[in-house]
Amino acid sequence: MFKLNETVVYVRDVCKVTKVDEKKKYYTLAPIDDESLTIKIPFDNDKVRPLISKKEVEEIINQIPDIEVINLKNHKMVENEYKKLLNSNEHLNLIKIIKTARLRNQERIDNNKKTSERDSTYFNLAEKLLYNEFAAVLGKTFEETQDYVLEKVTILKEKEWKQTYLLKYVV
């Protein structure tokens, strides 16, 4: 059972428990990015879960460099893949969307084309869902969390590069 003022995830949104009605057995939730909205759900709703732990956040961040981008030849199928990954409610799939959309838009910029609205939309949504939960867990703002993850991934990539370089020239 969740407690008053506890932060939870409902479906995909990070919410604060604003009311616990033990008599009627329901929670009232307010999404952290729109506290004017209230959601009432029964105690036994399987779409609400606790936040992941700080350890789990760190484990996910450590996996980011190894997460592959979506590799589809048919660019029209990418949106279907984005939707499928988004609906899986898995953190690693959100990262896959973020990496793919960023790469696809960067390729368009490099070719003097406009960025894709579809890629930008899914990129922003995946970032919002991922970083809102990470921010709640880490006690940081959304922007601080973005910076934190970027810094950690940069360090991981540098370590990986140094190991590859050393192996190449030491062996």
Secondary structure, DSSP 4 states (H G I P E B T S, - for coil): ---TT-EEEETTEEEEEEEEETTTTEEEEEETT-TT--EEEETT-TTEEEPPPHHHHHHHHHHGGGPPPP--SSGGGHHHHHHHHHHTT-HHHHHHHHHHHHHHHHHHHHTT-PPPHHHHHHHHHHHHHHHHHHHHHHT--HHHHHHHHHHHHHHHHHHHHHHHHHHHHH-
